[in-house]
């Protein structure tokens, strides 16, 4: 494994497991935790009920920074310093693009481990990243 690792991070249980795994298995790696503020794929999302609507970009970016602050605190407790970054777009596309353009050696991503119909209906960022990534991908469950 390389020494520059991209870690998509959303504050979920699987993301925390992926962070802990990365620090444990790659203690000398340069780790960047990336929070992606999702944007709708089409304009129809603007007509969704308010409870289903994606938050305003500024609010979502601030929430992402808070989540990444928590990730940095977890890493600090484990004796490792990480870089953090917030980006905007479709999460799987942003992750793959960043891995390629920023020269990451690998990606470590947490997965909820959904299977069957649930995975088909909900989609899977981890699965899309595995299929499209230009680098090795480790999926932590």
C-alpha positions in Angstrom: 0.0 0.0 0.0 1.1 3.5 -0.7 1.6 6.2 1.8 -1.0 8.8 0.7 -4.5 7.6 1.5 -7.9 9.2 0.8 -10.5 8.5 3.4 -14.0 9.5 2.5 -15.6 10.5 5.8 -19.2 11.2 6.7 -19.2 10.6 10.5 -21.1 7.3 10.2 -20.1 4.2 12.1 -18.6 2.6 9.0 -16.6 5.8 8.3 -15.2 5.8 11.9 -14.2 2.1 11.5 -12.5 3.0 8.3 -10.6 5.8 10.0 -9.5 3.5 12.9 -8.5 0.8 10.4 -6.5 3.1 8.3 -4.5 4.5 11.3 -3.9 1.0 12.7 -2.8 -0.6 9.4 -1.0 2.4 7.9 0.6 4.3 10.8 3.0 6.2 8.7 0.6 7.1 6.0 -0.5 10.6 5.1 -4.3 10.4 5.5 -6.8 12.9 4.1 -10.3 12.7 5.4 -12.7 14.0 2.8 -16.3 15.1 3.4 -18.4 15.5 0.2 -21.4 17.8 0.4 -23.8 16.1 -2.0 -25.6 18.0 -4.7 -28.8 16.8 -6.4 -28.3 15.0 -9.7 -31.1 17.0 -11.4 -33.4 20.0 -10.8 -36.3 17.8 -9.6 -34.7 17.6 -6.2 -35.6 21.3 -5.7 -39.3 20.2 -5.5 -38.8 17.6 -2.7 -40.4 18.1 0.6 -38.3 20.2 2.9 -37.5 17.2 5.2 -36.0 15.4 2.3 -34.2 18.4 0.7 -30.4 18.6 0.9 -29.3 21.5 3.2 -28.1 24.8 1.8 -24.5 24.5 0.7 -23.1 26.8 3.5 -24.9 24.8 6.2 -23.8 21.5 4.7 -20.2 22.7 4.3 -20.2 23.8 8.0 -21.7 20.5 9.0 -19.0 18.8 7.0 -16.3 20.7 8.8 -17.7 19.8 12.1 -17.8 16.1 11.1 -14.1 16.4 10.0 -13.2 18.1 13.3 -14.5 15.0 15.0 -12.5 12.8 12.7 -9.3 14.8 13.5 -10.1 14.4 17.2 -10.4 10.6 16.8 -7.2 10.5 14.9 -5.5 12.6 17.5 -6.7 10.2 20.3 -5.1 7.4 18.3 -1.8 9.3 18.0 -2.1 10.3 14.3 -2.6 13.6 12.6 -4.8 13.7 9.5 -5.5 16.3 6.9 -9.2 17.2 6.2 -11.0 18.7 3.3 -14.6 19.5 2.2 -15.7 19.2 -1.4 -19.0 19.4 -3.2 -20.7 17.1 -5.8 -21.8 13.6 -6.3 -19.8 11.7 -3.6 -18.6 8.8 -5.6 -17.5 11.0 -8.5 -15.7 13.5 -6.3 -13.9 10.7 -4.4 -12.7 9.1 -7.6 -11.7 12.4 -9.2 -9.8 13.5 -6.1 -8.0 10.2 -5.9 -6.8 10.7 -9.4 -6.0 14.4 -9.5 -4.4 14.6 -6.1 -2.2 11.6 -6.5 -3.5 9.4 -3.7 -2.0 5.9 -3.6 -5.2 4.3 -2.3 -8.7 4.9 -0.9 -10.1 3.4 2.3 -13.9 3.7 2.5 -16.4 2.5 5.1 -19.4 0.6 3.9 -22.8 -0.1 5.5 -22.7 -3.5 4.0 -26.1 -3.4 2.4 -27.0 -6.2 0.1 -29.6 -7.2 -2.4 -32.6 -4.9 -2.9 -31.4 -2.4 -0.3 -28.2 -1.8 -2.2 -30.0 -1.6 -5.5 -32.5 0.9 -4.2 -30.1 3.1 -2.2 -27.1 2.8 -4.4 -23.7 2.4 -2.9 -20.9 5.0 -2.9 -18.4 2.4 -1.8 -19.4 0.1 -4.7 -19.2 2.9 -7.3 -15.8 4.0 -5.9 -14.5 0.4 -6.2 -15.7 0.1 -9.8 -14.3 3.5 -11.0 -11.3 4.2 -8.8 -7.9 4.6 -10.5 -6.2 3.3 -7.3 -6.6 0.3 -5.0 -9.7 0.6 -2.7 -10.1 -1.0 0.7 -13.7 -1.4 1.9 -14.1 -1.6 5.7 -17.3 -3.0 7.1 
